[in-house]
Amino acid sequence: MSKKQRRTMPQKKRIALIAHDNRKRDLLEWVRFNKHVLSRHHLFGTGTTGSLIKDELALPIHCFNSGPLGGDLQIGSKIVDGEIDVLIFFWDPLEAQPHDVDVKALLRVAVLYNIPTASNRATADFLISSVLMEQTYEREIQLMK
Ligand SMILES: O=C(CO)COP(=O)(O)O
């Protein structure tokens, strides 16, 4: 592969897709709408969200445990290891979760490691249509002073 080809080839991103129960329909609709683009990337999800994406939309996706059973933490750990590039997490602003601390931990490491993160459709639309999807960006810890 020539240098030029390498530069112009869109880079596959590793995208984590997660939604709380009241937001799963919203996420599934968004994934359906963007299926063509998403199919060009590596997808990861928490158990139930990932299974819905696999079963209803026939997209290949690696499923971790369900969120309440540690799935958020598994994805957080992938972020720490530098193995997730984008986080789409439609969390529920109206209902407390039994695993709120795990949710907070995931969102914390996403900020810490400068991971582009969307928690609603408007932001997810920006991310998926962004030049960021074609680039690599700094994944070092962002120190906020
Ligand atoms: O609870 C979740 C994220 O905090 C999502 O988990 P599920 O995809 O297994 O429902």
The ligand as a MOL file (V3000), in Angstrom:
LIG
                    3D

  0  0  0     0  0            999 V3000
M  V30 BEGIN CTAB
M  V30 COUNTS 10 9 0 0 0
M  V30 BEGIN ATOM
M  V30 1 O -26.5970 -0.4350 31.9360 0
M  V30 2 C -26.0250 -0.1340 30.9160 0
M  V30 3 C -25.0270 0.9410 30.9030 0
M  V30 4 O -24.8190 1.5150 32.1530 0
M  V30 5 C -26.3200 -0.8240 29.6550 0
M  V30 6 O -26.2560 -2.2000 29.8480 0
M  V30 7 P -27.0430 -3.1790 28.8850 0
M  V30 8 O -26.6510 -2.8250 27.5080 0
M  V30 9 O -26.6030 -4.5480 29.2650 0
M  V30 10 O -28.5070 -2.9290 29.1510 0
M  V30 END ATOM
M  V30 BEGIN BOND
M  V30 1 2 1 2
M  V30 2 1 2 3
M  V30 3 1 2 5
M  V30 4 1 3 4
M  V30 5 1 5 6
M  V30 6 1 6 7
M  V30 7 2 7 8
M  V30 8 1 7 9
M  V30 9 1 7 10
M  V30 END BOND
M  V30 END CTAB
M  END
